[in-house]
Amino acid sequence: MPVIKQVGRSDKYALFLEDYTRAEPLPRSRFFIARGRALAAYGRGERDAKTLSNLQNLCAEAEQTGLKKALKALQQANSNRGVHLAP
């Protein structure tokens, strides 16, 4: 199954991580929360400037910090920017 089709649960898991790390944020928790929300928005068909900008910024951050596994879904979303893919 393509990675982008697996984003349906991203919002839920981002919220769980945010709640879990609220008192003591873990390294990179902010990145993974933002990534989950951006991919969920993309999976719902949101292609507004904010969503696309978030995807690009998260892609750049993942590349700069060496988060290669986290980068795959972001790159896939960026390469399919105008295409609506079901979550």
N, CA, C and O of each residue as an XYZ file, in Angstrom:
348
protein
N       0.849     -1.174      0.000
C       0.000      0.000      0.000
C       0.897      1.241      0.000
O       1.846      1.304      0.782
N       0.619      2.232     -0.862
C       1.425      3.450     -0.875
C       1.378      4.148      0.478
O       0.362      4.121      1.172
N       2.484      4.766      0.838
C       2.590      5.427      2.135
C       1.501      6.470      2.321
O       0.928      6.575      3.405
N       1.205      7.239      1.285
C       0.249      8.333      1.417
C      -1.152      7.831      1.760
O      -1.941      8.583      2.331
N      -1.482      6.595      1.432
C      -2.798      6.046      1.760
C      -2.907      5.653      3.230
O      -3.998      5.331      3.700
N      -1.806      5.676      3.956
C      -1.797      5.269      5.352
C      -1.959      6.444      6.309
O      -1.780      6.276      7.515
N      -2.289      7.617      5.808
C      -2.309      8.805      6.650
C      -3.604      9.009      7.427
O      -3.692      9.942      8.224
N      -4.584      8.185      7.224
C      -5.871      8.362      7.883
C      -5.809      8.441      9.393
O      -6.622      9.131     10.007
N      -4.880      7.763      9.994
C      -4.763      7.751     11.455
C      -3.766      8.777     11.974
O      -3.570      8.882     13.185
N      -3.140      9.526     11.099
C      -2.076     10.446     11.501
C      -2.524     11.484     12.516
O      -1.807     11.748     13.481
N      -3.695     12.078     12.319
C      -4.191     13.073     13.282
C      -4.320     12.472     14.673
O      -3.929     13.089     15.663
N      -4.868     11.268     14.741
C      -5.072     10.600     16.028
C      -3.736     10.357     16.728
O      -3.599     10.639     17.918
N      -2.765      9.842     16.007
C      -1.472      9.556     16.616
C      -0.710     10.827     16.964
O       0.024     10.855     17.952
N      -0.873     11.879     16.165
C      -0.246     13.164     16.488
C      -0.811     13.701     17.804
O      -0.067     14.211     18.642
N      -2.119     13.584     17.979
C      -2.750     14.032     19.217
C      -2.272     13.203     20.410
O      -1.995     13.757     21.473
N      -2.174     11.892     20.244
C      -1.667     11.033     21.322
C      -0.249     11.439     21.716
O       0.060     11.540     22.903
N       0.608     11.670     20.733
C       1.993     12.055     21.017
C       2.044     13.421     21.688
O       2.817     13.628     22.624
N       1.226     14.346     21.215
C       1.194     15.677     21.820
C       0.761     15.594     23.282
O       1.375     16.224     24.143
N      -0.283     14.830     23.570
C      -0.751     14.666     24.948
C       0.306     13.988     25.819
O       0.545     14.408     26.951
N       0.929     12.955     25.295
C       1.919     12.187     26.050
C       3.154     13.022     26.387
O       3.729     12.874     27.465
N       3.560     13.895     25.469
C       4.799     14.655     25.661
C       4.561     16.079     26.146
O       5.503     16.866     26.232
N       3.325     16.418     26.461
C       3.003     17.801     26.844
C       3.852     18.287     28.021
O       4.430     19.370     27.945
N       3.937     17.529     29.082
C       4.683     17.946     30.272
C       6.189     17.928     30.044
O       6.903     18.819     30.505
N       6.665     16.924     29.341
C       8.101     16.790     29.063
C       8.292     16.393     27.604
O       8.371     15.207     27.286
N       8.366     17.385     26.716
C       8.527     17.061     25.292
C       9.786     16.236     25.025
O      10.851     16.498     25.585
N       9.641     15.260     24.179
C      10.764     14.423     23.767
C      11.470     15.077     22.582
O      10.864     15.863     21.854
N      12.760     14.754     22.385
C      13.427     15.278     21.191
C      12.650     14.851     19.946
O      12.258     13.691     19.815
N      12.439     15.768     19.066
C      11.767     15.548     17.781
C      10.258     15.350     17.887
O       9.610     15.134     16.863
N       9.672     15.414     19.079
C       8.224     15.210     19.169
C       7.467     16.283     18.387
O       6.472     15.970     17.734
N       7.913     17.537     18.436
C       7.254     18.607     17.690
C       7.242     18.299     16.197
O       6.234     18.509     15.522
N       8.380     17.793     15.680
C       8.469     17.454     14.257
C       7.451     16.367     13.895
O       6.719     16.508     12.915
N       7.401     15.294     14.673
C       6.509     14.183     14.338
C       5.029     14.541     14.518
O       4.175     14.022     13.798
N       4.728     15.416     15.464
C       3.351     15.891     15.615
C       2.958     16.715     14.389
O       1.888     16.511     13.815
N       3.822     17.638     13.997
C       3.547     18.475     12.817
C       3.477     17.633     11.549
O       2.636     17.882     10.685
N       4.350     16.642     11.433
C       4.363     15.748     10.263
C       3.047     14.978     10.169
O       2.445     14.893      9.098
N       2.606     14.421     11.291
C       1.357     13.665     11.305
C       0.168     14.519     10.908
O      -0.695     14.085     10.145
N       0.130     15.727     11.427
C      -0.990     16.618     11.097
C      -0.946     17.065      9.639
O      -1.985     17.136      8.983
N       0.235     17.363      9.133
C       0.359     17.796      7.733
C      -0.031     16.667      6.783
O      -0.729     16.899      5.796
N       0.414     15.453      7.076
C       0.060     14.319      6.215
C      -1.430     13.991      6.302
O      -2.044     13.607      5.307
N      -2.003     14.143      7.487
C      -3.443     13.908      7.629
C      -4.228     14.942      6.829
O      -5.203     14.601      6.159
N      -3.808     16.196      6.896
C      -4.475     17.251      6.120
C      -4.368     16.949      4.630
O      -5.345     17.081      3.892
N      -3.195     16.549      4.199
C      -2.998     16.200      2.790
C      -3.882     15.007      2.411
O      -4.495     14.995      1.344
N      -3.940     14.028      3.276
C      -4.750     12.841      3.023
C      -6.239     13.142      2.927
O      -6.986     12.427      2.259
N      -6.665     14.216      3.606
C      -8.069     14.641      3.522
C      -8.332     15.478      2.267
O      -9.462     15.895      2.018
N      -7.292     15.715      1.489
C      -7.468     16.468      0.249
C      -7.180     17.948      0.360
O      -7.435     18.697     -0.583
N      -6.652     18.387      1.491
C      -6.334     19.807      1.657
C      -5.080     20.139      0.851
O      -4.017     19.557      1.067
N      -5.221     21.083     -0.081
C      -4.099     21.489     -0.929
C      -3.889     23.000     -0.865
O      -3.369     23.601     -1.805
N      -4.299     23.612      0.253
C      -4.145     25.051      0.398
C      -2.670     25.400      0.608
O      -1.843     24.522      0.853
N      -2.358     26.679      0.511
C      -0.971     27.137      0.610
C      -0.332     26.747      1.943
O       0.843     26.383      1.980
N      -1.091     26.820      3.030
C      -0.548     26.485      4.354
C      -0.134     25.012      4.423
O       0.959     24.696      4.892
N      -0.994     24.125      3.963
C      -0.690     22.689      3.994
C       0.525     22.370      3.137
O       1.419     21.644      3.571
N       0.564     22.906      1.929
C       1.686     22.629      1.028
C       2.986     23.224      1.557
O       4.049     22.620      1.412
N       2.909     24.400      2.166
C       4.092     25.015      2.765
C       4.589     24.183      3.947
O       5.793     23.976      4.100
N       3.656     23.702      4.787
C       4.033     22.837      5.913
C       4.753     21.585      5.420
O       5.768     21.183      5.990
N       4.230     20.973      4.368
C       4.858     19.770      3.811
C       6.273     20.067      3.328
O       7.193     19.288      3.578
N       6.448     21.185      2.641
C       7.777     21.553      2.146
C       8.736     21.822      3.297
O       9.879     21.363      3.273
N       8.282     22.560      4.303
C       9.139     22.867      5.450
C       9.525     21.607      6.222
O      10.672     21.461      6.644
N       8.575     20.706      6.404
C       8.864     19.456      7.108
C       9.816     18.579      6.304
O      10.669     17.900      6.875
N       9.674     18.592      4.991
C      10.585     17.856      4.109
C      12.005     18.385      4.298
O      12.947     17.610      4.463
N      12.149     19.698      4.273
C      13.467     20.321      4.441
C      14.056     19.988      5.809
O      15.242     19.680      5.918
N      13.230     20.050      6.851
C      13.709     19.729      8.203
C      14.159     18.275      8.298
O      15.199     17.983      8.888
N      13.386     17.369      7.724
C      13.750     15.948      7.755
C      15.062     15.710      7.014
O      15.899     14.929      7.468
N      15.245     16.375      5.880
C      16.493     16.228      5.123
C      17.674     16.774      5.912
O      18.728     16.140      5.965
N      17.510     17.944      6.526
C      18.590     18.586      7.275
C      18.996     17.800      8.513
O      20.162     17.818      8.906
N      18.051     17.117      9.121
C      18.336     16.406     10.369
C      18.552     14.907     10.178
O      18.780     14.181     11.146
N      18.479     14.447      8.938
C      18.751     13.040      8.658
C      17.625     12.086      9.016
O      17.873     10.902      9.244
N      16.401     12.570      9.070
C      15.253     11.710      9.385
C      14.731     11.079      8.100
O      13.645     11.412      7.627
N      15.513     10.172      7.548
C      15.218      9.602      6.231
C      13.921      8.806      6.190
O      13.186      8.882      5.206
N      13.629      8.055      7.223
C      12.387      7.262      7.219
C      11.164      8.160      7.325
O      10.116      7.846      6.760
N      11.285      9.262      8.035
C      10.177     10.208      8.162
C       9.976     11.010      6.884
O       8.917     11.602      6.673
N      10.985     11.024      6.043
C      10.962     11.826      4.824
C      10.131     11.210      3.706
O       9.580     11.938      2.880
N      10.032      9.901      3.663
C       9.396      9.213      2.537
C       7.966      9.692      2.268
O       7.639     10.050      1.136
N       7.126      9.702      3.279
C       5.729     10.122      3.091
C       5.641     11.598      2.732
O       4.787     11.997      1.940
N       6.524     12.412      3.313
C       6.531     13.838      2.988
C       6.904     14.058      1.529
O       6.290     14.875      0.844
N       7.898     13.337      1.060
C       8.305     13.453     -0.341
C       7.192     12.983     -1.268
O       6.950     13.588     -2.313
N       6.522     11.911     -0.887
C       5.436     11.399     -1.716
C       4.306     12.426     -1.801
O       3.756     12.649     -2.880
N       3.961     13.043     -0.691
C       2.919     14.069     -0.702
C       3.353     15.259     -1.552
O       2.554     15.798     -2.318
N       4.609     15.670     -1.424
C       5.101     16.798     -2.214
C       5.113     16.489     -3.700
O       4.883     17.383     -4.515
N       5.373     15.252     -4.066
C       5.431     14.907     -5.489
C       4.038     14.748     -6.097
O       3.897     14.767     -7.320
N       3.017     14.592     -5.269
C       1.630     14.432     -5.735
C       0.774     15.630     -5.346
O      -0.422     15.474     -5.100
N       1.349     16.795     -5.286
C       0.685     17.984     -4.736
C      -0.704     18.255     -5.278
O      -1.587     18.635     -4.510
N      -0.928     18.080     -6.542
C      -2.230     18.411     -7.103
C      -3.188     17.241     -7.165
O      -4.318     17.390     -7.630
N      -2.758     16.088     -6.707
C      -3.555     14.869     -6.831
C      -4.229     14.569     -5.502
O      -3.584     14.619     -4.455
N      -5.522     14.257     -5.535
C      -6.218     13.868     -4.308
C      -6.107     12.357     -4.142
O      -6.613     11.588     -4.960
N      -5.441     11.948     -3.074
C      -5.307     10.527     -2.763
C      -6.079     10.257     -1.482
O      -5.909     10.972     -0.495
N      -6.903      9.262     -1.487
C      -7.708      8.929     -0.308
C      -6.823      8.457      0.828
O      -5.835      7.762      0.592
N      -7.165      8.829      2.083
C      -6.378      8.368      3.242
C      -6.551      6.890      3.480
O      -5.962      6.341      4.411
